[in-house]
């Protein structure tokens, strides 16, 4: 062991006597040290950037879920009030379909005029007969049979809707159900208030459930698999989505370009089947956007770390 150390020391003394070779080796070692340091710093900062973007994806997903839960609670509350309307109960008992629909149309119009929310649509279902405007009978049947409210996302003649179905109870007997629904684009307002963008893109396979009037002139292709109700969303944002590989986005959870940070969450209907994507974004062009803050912070850390490495190497000389 000692002989090996002596051998190394003798080689080192010989190299030091040859000044040209000694400085060449120091220079090569210094350059290699800087390159290795740059590589390691880049790997670390890339991982930090990835983890930051993934955390924003998690926060946006939780935010979306909270907004949807609040929406469903509001729809259930409205349905609960309508279900207690004595005129609705009386007309269901007498099977007066037209009278019930007139009451519900008036109720919807009053709510839409007085409350600052996306317009709602009100439907009813009866335990003993079929309502003329019923679309989601199997869900209403479940509510009537269990006397339990349900909420979820559906694609029907009016488009993509958030629905809440509430039982109508008369003297401890469930005689029907009330459905209150809003367009899915209503989520956009809450997210825009928080400085974010929102778009819902629909699988083309779901178009068969919509009326022609709902579809005609209102849809635009995102790609060969998805469409969008383009007039409901920010054109700058959804045209940016058209440039994104959506399958890759679903795997990697986020995408960043000079205009936007984009993340997505799969949208499933009330039965748990995929019907489209919720897409949330945030401008990356603004100076105070989290994308630029993250980028600038990482650049600063990289510069400082690299400066320290170079200073240490120069100190060795």
C-alpha positions in Angstrom: 0.0 0.0 0.0 2.8 2.4 1.0 4.8 1.5 -2.1 1.8 2.3 -4.3 1.4 5.7 -2.6 5.1 6.4 -3.1 4.7 5.4 -6.7 1.9 7.9 -7.2 3.9 10.7 -5.5 6.9 10.1 -7.7 4.7 10.3 -10.8 3.2 13.5 -9.5 6.6 15.1 -8.8 7.7 14.2 -12.4 4.7 15.8 -13.9 5.1 18.9 -11.8 8.6 19.3 -13.1 7.2 19.4 -16.6 5.3 22.8 -16.3 3.6 22.5 -19.7 2.2 19.1 -19.0 1.2 20.1 -15.4 -0.8 23.1 -16.5 -2.3 21.2 -19.4 -3.6 18.5 -17.0 -4.9 21.2 -14.6 -6.7 22.9 -17.5 -8.2 19.6 -18.7 -9.3 18.7 -15.2 -10.8 22.2 -14.6 -12.8 22.0 -17.9 -14.0 18.5 -17.1 -14.9 19.7 -13.6 -17.0 22.6 -15.0 -18.7 20.4 -17.6 -19.6 17.7 -15.0 -20.8 20.4 -12.7 -23.0 22.0 -15.4 -24.4 18.5 -16.2 -25.2 17.8 -12.6 -26.7 21.2 -12.0 -28.9 20.9 -15.2 -30.2 17.5 -14.0 -31.1 18.8 -10.6 -32.8 22.0 -11.9 -34.7 20.0 -14.5 -36.0 17.7 -11.8 -36.9 20.7 -9.6 -38.8 22.3 -12.6 -40.6 19.0 -13.3 -41.7 18.7 -9.6 -42.9 22.3 -9.6 -45.0 21.8 -12.6 -46.4 18.5 -11.2 -47.3 20.3 -8.0 -49.2 23.0 -10.0 -51.0 20.2 -11.8 -52.0 18.7 -8.5 -53.2 22.0 -7.2 -55.2 22.7 -10.4 -56.8 19.3 -10.2 -57.9 19.8 -6.6 -59.1 23.3 -7.5 -61.2 21.8 -10.3 -62.7 19.2 -8.1 -63.6 21.8 -5.4 -65.3 24.0 -8.0 -67.3 21.1 -9.4 -68.3 20.0 -5.9 -69.5 23.6 -5.1 -71.4 23.6 -8.4 -73.1 20.3 -7.6 -74.0 21.5 -4.1 -75.6 24.6 -5.6 -77.6 22.6 -8.1 -78.7 20.2 -5.3 -79.8 23.2 -3.2 -81.9 24.6 -6.0 -83.4 21.1 -6.7 -84.2 20.7 -3.0 -86.2 23.9 -3.0 -88.0 23.0 -6.2 -88.8 19.5 -4.9 -90.6 21.1 -2.0 -92.9 23.3 -4.2 -96.5 22.2 -3.4 -97.6 23.0 -6.9 -95.0 20.6 -8.4 -96.1 17.9 -5.9 -99.8 18.4 -6.6 -99.4 18.3 -10.4 -97.2 15.1 -10.2 -99.9 13.4 -8.2 -102.5 14.4 -10.8 -100.1 13.5 -13.7 -100.4 17.1 -15.1 -97.2 17.0 -17.3 -97.7 20.3 -19.1 -98.5 22.2 -15.8 -95.4 20.8 -14.2 -93.2 21.8 -17.2 -94.7 25.3 -17.2 -93.9 25.7 -13.5 -90.4 24.5 -14.0 -89.8 26.8 -17.0 -91.0 29.7 -14.9 -88.8 28.6 -12.0 -85.7 28.3 -14.3 -86.4 31.7 -15.9 -86.8 33.4 -12.5 -83.5 31.8 -11.2 -81.6 32.7 -14.4 -82.8 36.3 -14.2 -82.2 36.9 -10.5 -79.1 34.9 -9.8 -75.8 35.6 -11.4 -75.1 32.1 -12.6 -74.8 30.2 -15.9 -78.4 29.5 -17.0 -79.9 26.3 -15.6 -82.3 23.8 -17.1 -84.9 22.2 -14.9 -86.5 18.8 -15.6 -88.8 16.5 -13.6 -89.3 12.7 -13.4 -92.3 10.9 -12.0 -92.5 7.5 -10.3 -95.8 6.6 -11.9 -95.6 8.0 -15.4 -93.0 9.2 -18.0 -92.4 12.9 -18.3 -92.4 14.3 -21.8 -89.0 16.1 -21.5 -87.2 13.3 -19.6 -83.7 12.4 -20.8 -81.9 10.9 -17.8 -84.6 8.5 -16.7 -82.3 5.7 -15.5 -80.5 8.1 -13.1 -83.8 9.5 -11.9 -85.1 6.0 -11.4 -82.2 5.3 -9.1 -82.9 8.5 -7.2 -86.6 7.6 -6.9 -85.9 4.0 -5.8 -83.3 5.0 -3.2 -84.5 8.5 -2.2 -80.9 9.6 -2.6 -79.6 12.5 -4.6 -77.0 12.0 -7.3 -74.7 14.3 -9.2 -72.4 14.0 -12.2 -71.5 14.9 -15.8 -73.7 13.9 -18.7 -73.8 14.5 -22.5 -77.4 15.0 -23.6 -79.4 16.9 -26.2 -78.4 20.2 -24.7 -74.7 19.5 -24.6 -72.3 18.6 -21.8 -74.1 19.3 -18.5 -73.4 19.2 -14.8 -76.5 17.6 -13.3 -78.0 17.1 -9.9 -81.1 15.0 -9.4 -83.0 15.3 -6.1 -86.0 13.2 -4.9 -89.5 14.6 -4.6 -91.0 13.3 -1.4 -94.6 13.5 -0.4 -95.8 12.1 3.0 -92.7 9.9 3.3 -93.2 8.5 -0.3 -90.9 9.3 -3.2 -93.2 10.4 -6.1 -90.6 11.7 -8.5 -87.3 13.6 -8.9 -86.1 17.0 -10.0 -83.1 17.5 -12.2 -81.2 20.8 -12.3 -78.4 21.2 -14.8 -75.8 23.7 -16.0 -73.4 23.7 -19.0 -69.9 22.5 -18.1 -68.5 25.8 -19.3 -69.8 27.4 -16.1 -66.6 26.2 -14.5 -64.6 28.7 -16.6 -65.8 31.8 -14.7 -64.4 30.6 -11.3 -61.1 29.6 -12.8 -60.7 32.9 -14.8 -61.3 34.8 -11.5 -58.2 33.0 -10.2 -56.1 34.0 -13.3 -56.4 30.6 -15.1 -57.8 29.5 -18.4 -60.3 26.6 -18.8 -61.6 24.6 -21.7 -63.6 21.4 -22.0 -62.9 19.3 -25.0 -65.3 16.5 -26.0 -64.7 13.2 -27.5 -66.3 13.0 -31.0 -68.0 9.7 -30.0 -70.2 11.7 -27.7 -71.8 13.8 -30.4 -74.5 11.3 -31.1 -76.2 12.2 -27.8 -76.7 15.8 -28.8 -79.5 17.5 -30.8 -78.5 18.9 -34.2 -79.3 22.4 -33.1 -76.8 22.1 -30.2 -74.0 20.9 -32.5 -74.6 22.9 -35.7 -72.2 25.8 -36.1 -71.0 25.5 -32.5 -68.2 22.9 -32.7 -64.6 23.1 -33.9 -62.0 20.3 -34.2 -59.2 20.2 -31.7 -57.7 17.1 -33.4 -59.1 13.9 -35.0 -60.4 12.7 -31.6 -61.8 15.8 -29.9 -64.1 18.8 -30.5 -64.8 22.0 -28.7 -67.8 24.4 -28.3 -65.5 27.1 -29.5 -67.7 30.1 -28.8 -67.7 29.4 -25.0 -64.0 29.6 -24.5 -60.9 31.8 -25.1 -59.8 31.3 -28.7 -56.2 32.1 -27.9 -56.2 29.3 -25.4 -57.9 26.6 -27.3 -56.0 27.3 -30.5 -52.9 26.7 -28.4 -54.3 23.4 -27.3 -54.6 22.4 -31.0 -50.8 22.4 -31.1 -50.5 20.0 -28.1 -50.1 16.2 -28.4 -53.1 15.4 -26.1 -52.2 11.8 -25.6 -48.7 12.8 -24.4 -50.3 15.5 -22.2 -52.5 12.9 -20.5 -49.4 10.8 -19.7 -47.0 13.6 -18.7 -49.8 15.7 -17.0 -48.5 19.1 -18.2 -47.1 21.0 -21.2 -45.3 24.3 -21.3 -44.7 26.6 -24.3 -43.9 30.3 -24.6 -47.6 31.2 -24.4 -49.1 28.8 -21.8 -48.6 26.3 -19.1 -51.3 23.6 -19.9 -52.5 20.7 -17.7 -55.4 18.3 -18.1 -57.6 15.9 -16.3 -59.8 13.2 -17.8 -63.5 13.9 -17.7 -65.8 11.0 -16.9 -69.6 10.9 -17.0 -72.0 9.9 -14.3 -71.3 6.3 -15.2 -67.6 6.7 -14.9 -66.9 6.5 -18.6 -64.4 8.9 -20.3 -66.1 11.6 -22.4 -63.4 14.2 -22.8 -60.8 16.4 -21.1 -60.8 19.3 -18.7 -57.9 21.5 -19.8 -56.6 24.2 -17.4 -53.9 26.7 -18.3 -52.0 29.7 -17.1 -50.3 32.3 -19.2 -46.5 31.9 -19.3 -46.0 35.1 -21.2 -46.6 37.4 -18.2 -43.6 38.4 -16.0 -45.2 37.4 -12.8 -46.5 34.0 -14.0 -45.4 31.0 -12.0 -43.7 29.6 -15.2 -41.4 32.6 -15.4 -40.8 32.9 -11.7 -39.8 29.2 -11.7 -37.6 29.7 -14.7 -35.9 32.8 -13.3 -35.3 31.2 -9.9 -33.7 28.1 -11.5 -31.5 30.3 -13.7 -30.4 32.3 -10.7 -29.6 29.1 -8.7 -27.7 27.6 -11.7 -25.7 30.8 -12.3 -24.7 31.1 -8.6 -23.8 27.4 -8.3 -21.7 27.5 -11.5 -20.0 30.6 -10.3 -19.0 28.8 -7.1 -17.7 25.8 -9.0 -15.5 28.0 -11.3 -14.3 30.0 -8.3 -13.2 26.9 -6.5 -11.3 25.6 -9.6 -9.6 29.0 -10.0 -8.6 28.9 -6.3 -6.8 25.6 -7.0 -4.5 27.4 -9.3 
